[in-house]
Amino acid sequence: MNTFIPYGRQSIDEADIEAVSAVLRSDMITTGPCAEQFEKALAGRVGVRYVVVFNSGTAALHAAYFADGLKQGEEVITSPITFAATANAALYLGGIPVFVDIAPGQFNIDISKLEAAITSKTEVIAPVDMAGIPVDIDSIMKIAADHNLIVVEDAAHALGASYRGRPVGSTAHMTIFSFHPVKHITTGEGGAVATNDEVLFEKLRMFRSHGITREPARLKNQAAGPWHQEMQLLGYNFRLTDIQCALGLSQLKKLDSFLARRRAIAAKYNCAFGPNKNLIIPPDTEYGDPAWHLYVIRLGESLNKTEVVHRLQEKGIGSQVHYMPVYRHPYYQSMYYNPEDYPYAEAYYRQALSIPMFPAMTDAEVDSVIRAVSAL
Ligand SMILES: Cc1ncc(COP(=O)(O)O)c(C=O)c1O
């Protein structure tokens, strides 16, 4: 029996398999009725008017920056402590990622440093709800409004989190989610953008499917016949199949129970590691209820991260680092970002380690992680 406990893992049950099989037995396997149902269900869950699903969270980010109108040479402000995709999606459009350090002792962008980073070229602020801890979105929206900027919240880690009682997804101009297997719900690969803005919604939909429309009311030229369709902007094929959307719909029904289990595991970890002088538990926010995508502990000075990873591995416990600051990737190093500009991201990177956190973890597995980590 494989007793290895990974840092994260999907939970698939018979109902999920049945939902996918039903689509495979049907006529429509590409984007169709299931996609529409999944979008409606997601919109209901996160409290927005519109959701557009994509074939990855990365495509969702790309589409959101496109819908904003990001162009060559314009800047997207984000956090260096994120998956590279948050910044890469700006590069796809010729944009320039601008990193603002994380706040001391926190995982998320330092809002007090945001305004100083805004220039005449800034177009988007893209804060990240790192590990599922929501950013203080009201403060960010206020700064964005003062400077006429759009906020694309990267909530790839935060489906089901809430901010001052409101669901994450309902509070920024656009919010993106990811349905990669380690996330809260999965479609294998997949993502979504949530928005309340109808104009952005239409652009997102067009971008997802080659920039082509068949809707009579939207046509620019006179229809040559019933076959008529028009490509009006340069889009991509970023569609999510109905096979995947059926899985997403089935998974979404379990989101609350998944979140509850994640919360319970986090509470046990916090209790066990809080008093440990060698460890720092994740920060608390007074305004948000996190979705606990990851449980990131920070190791005290006495612990060497490489040794810790090996020691946990020997005990059958997986761990991972989320994330090396984006500017440390060779591709970004060639763009002259200076690590010295980001002392708190650097400190975070020295200390941070994600330990197992996924809904299917048994109590015995949680206890065994607690024992191994406490013994470090
Ligand atoms: C913070 C963040 N943003 C964006 C993405 C991209 O999502 P995807 O893997 O679905 O393309 C991820 C995925 O890991 C992520 O963690």
The ligand as an SDF file (V2000), in Angstrom:
LIG
                    3D

 16 16  0  0  0  0  0  0  0  0999 V2000
   -1.6880   31.7120   -7.9460 C   0  0  0  0  0  0  0  0  0  0  0  0
   -1.8940   30.9840   -9.2420 C   0  0  0  0  0  0  0  0  0  0  0  0
   -2.2660   31.6900  -10.3170 N   0  0  0  0  0  0  0  0  0  0  0  0
   -2.4790   31.0820  -11.4940 C   0  0  0  0  0  0  0  0  0  0  0  0
   -2.3300   29.7240  -11.6610 C   0  0  0  0  0  0  0  0  0  0  0  0
   -2.5250   29.1110  -12.9960 C   0  0  0  0  0  0  0  0  0  0  0  0
   -3.5420   28.1680  -13.0020 O   0  0  0  0  0  0  0  0  0  0  0  0
   -3.5140   26.8910  -13.9640 P   0  0  0  0  0  0  0  0  0  0  0  0
   -2.5060   25.9260  -13.4430 O   0  0  0  0  0  0  0  0  0  0  0  0
   -4.9160   26.3810  -13.8840 O   0  0  0  0  0  0  0  0  0  0  0  0
   -3.1740   27.3840  -15.3350 O   0  0  0  0  0  0  0  0  0  0  0  0
   -1.9620   28.9480  -10.5600 C   0  0  0  0  0  0  0  0  0  0  0  0
   -1.8190   27.5000  -10.6900 C   0  0  0  0  0  0  0  0  0  0  0  0
   -1.1770   26.8260   -9.9760 O   0  0  0  0  0  0  0  0  0  0  0  0
   -1.7310   29.5960   -9.3150 C   0  0  0  0  0  0  0  0  0  0  0  0
   -1.3660   28.9000   -8.2400 O   0  0  0  0  0  0  0  0  0  0  0  0
  1  2  1  0
  2  3  1  0
  2 15  2  0
  3  4  2  0
  4  5  1  0
  5  6  1  0
  5 12  2  0
  6  7  1  0
  7  8  1  0
  8  9  2  0
  8 10  1  0
  8 11  1  0
 12 13  1  0
 12 15  1  0
 13 14  2  0
 15 16  1  0
M  END
$$$$
